[in-house]
Amino acid sequence: MHCQLFMRVLRNGISISQWVPICSQLVSVSPTQRQWGRTLSSISQKIKIAALRMYTSCVEKTDFEEFFLRCQMPDTFNSWFLITLLHVWMCLVRMKQEGRTGKYMCRIIVHFMWEDVEQRGRVMGVNSYILKKNMALMTNNFYAAILGYDEGILSDDRGLAAALWRTFFNQKCEDPRQLELLVEYVRKQMQYLDSMNGEDLLLTGEVRWRPLVEKNPQSILKAHAPTYNDEGL
């Protein structure tokens, strides 16, 4: 599935009209301007690939089984989406710190998320009408969750716990230890993401998640340096 997404990025990609002035389509351009356009296109392609890798890390490097177990969540598509949404949000918070390029990457990450959600729904055999209806509902829930999480992360632990209780647990968590565990997870994860080099994230999109429960609580949160070639791939 992700290979298909990767090939689609290389074949079609996403519009980069915000990077290239519209007037360049109306007037002749000089060799320098053409080179500038090719440079922007190359940068955009690399960011798209990095965004795909970052989204993939949210769904392939997250221990969903541990979340199901420790948070007493049913093994359902909705639970998968809630866990994925939380990790995508943390990536968005981190990448928004990288200026215009980081915000552009955020839009691409969200684009891949919705493509993945739609494809998973089709693989599960969900009726197209129901899938479309559910996608609209999930979109509304997504933006409401992002707003709530943004407010929570800027607040104290009680504020963050309230945001997680409303969205992640759907107001049904009766065990305060589960909320405490998730608040601790989000705080340490954001600290870990903040320790990662922004240029490396833009270039590679590689993210490694801390475990939900640390084997050694006293361990130092040190980011792993990514590896990449001269082209950033």
Sequence and secondary structure as in RCSB ss.txt:
>XXXX:A:sequence
MHCQLFMRVLRNGISISQWVPICSQLVSVSPTQRQWGRTLSSISQKIKIAALRMYTSCVEKTDFEEFFLRCQMPD
TFNSWFLITLLHVWMCLVRMKQEGRTGKYMCRIIVHFMWEDVEQRGRVMGVNSYILKKNMALMTNNFYAAILGYD
EGILSDDRGLAAALWRTFFNQKCEDPRQLELLVEYVRKQMQYLDSMNGEDLLLTGEVRWRPLVEKNPQSILKAHA
PTYNDEGL
>XXXX:A:secstr
 HHHHHHHHHHT    TTTS GGGGTS   HHHHHHHHHHHHHHHHHHHHHHHHHHHHHHSS HHHHHHHTT  S
SHHHHHHHHHHHHHHHHHHHGGGHHHHHHHHHHHHHHHHHHHHHHHHHTT  HHHHHHHHHHHHHHHHHHHHHHH
HHHTS HHHHHHHHHHHTSTT    HHHHHHHHHHHHHHHHHHHTS HHHHHHH       SS SSTT       
    TT  
